[in-house]
Amino acid sequence: MGEKKLKALAAELTKGMTPREIVATFEKMEYADPKLAVSRFILKLGDHLSDHL
C-alpha cells in the first residue's frame, strides 16, 4: 500500500478521535518500528470500527 493511501486511510480512521486519544493509542504500542506501529494501529482501529458497525 502506498504511503499516500496509508495516510488517507489513517486520517479517515482517526476522524472524530482527539489528538490525545490518537497519541494514547500509539503510546500503548510496544513496537520500535514506526511503520509497523502505524500498520498495527490501523488494523486495531479497523477492528474497533467494525465492531461498532
Secondary structure, 3 states (H helix, E strand, C coil): CCHHHHHHHHHHHCCCCCHHHHHHHHHHCCCCCHHHHHHHHHHHHHHHHHHCC
